[in-house]
């Protein structure tokens, strides 16, 4: 059900799309829902003319990093102290994917 999935994507700016959030409820993870959702977002961005997708992910989120790498995203940068955390701030890794 859609209540278990959340996605928010910023509208393309020129030829780029920025992926802000993809989430699947823990109880529904491991079933391919996140992969299907991300592929749909990528397809939609391409249809809208985007040639590149960008995202940030917490540096400590190994599961998300591996997920995005499986989809062909590559790290292109680092944003120091980007996310608030329990112990202060946490770095974000910046990833992109060529959609052409």
N, C-alpha and C positions, 0 to 999 in steps of 0.2 A: 504494500500500500504506500501511497505517496507520503503518508504521515511519518514514515520511517526514513525518508530521504530528504535531503535539503541541498539545494544548489543555488548559488548567487553568482552571476557573472556580470561584470560591467559591460556596457555597450562598447562595441569597437570604437577606438579613437584612431582616425585615419585607417591604417591597415593593421592595427594591433587589437587584440582582445586580452583583457586582464581577468584571469580566473581568481575570484575572491574567496570562494568557499565551496567545498564539496564534502558532504557528510552523509554517512549511513549509520543508522542506529547500531550499536554494538551487537544487539541480538540478531541483526540481519547481515552482519559483515561476513565475508568469506563466501558469498553466494554469487559474486559477479555483478552485483548491483552498482557498485562504485565504478567499475570498469565500463559498464553499459552507459551509465550516466555521463562519465567523462567523455566517452566516445561521441555521445549525442551532442554534448556541448562543443566539442571540437568540430564536428560536422556542421553544426549550426553557425559557428564562427566562420568557417570556410565559406558557407553559403552566403554569408553577409559580406564577404570580401576580405576578411582578415587573412593576413599572410603570416602572422606570428602570434603566439599566445604566451603571456607572461604570468607568473605566480610567485608568491612567497610562501615558504614553509618553515616552521620552527626547526632550528638546527638540530635539536634533539629528537625530532620525530622521524626515526629511522623507517617506520612502516610507511609513512606518507612519501618519504624520499624515494624509497624503493618502488612504490606504486607509480609515481610520476616518471621515474627513470624507465620503467617498463613501457611507458607510452611515448618514449623518445624525448622527454624533456632533459635538458642539460643545465647544469649550474653555470650561471654567468656572473654571479656577484654575491655579495654579503652585505646585509644591513645590520650593523651593530646595534644592539639594545632595541630592537624593533618591537618585540612583543613584551607586554608586562607578564611577570611570573610571580610565583609565591616568594621567590628569593631575590626579587629585583626586576631585572630585565633579561630578555633572552634574544639571541641573534636570530635573524631570518636569513635563509638562503634564497637567492633569487634564481629562478629557473625560467628557461624559455624553450619553445618548440617552434620550429619552422613549419608552417602549415601549407607551404607550396608543394 
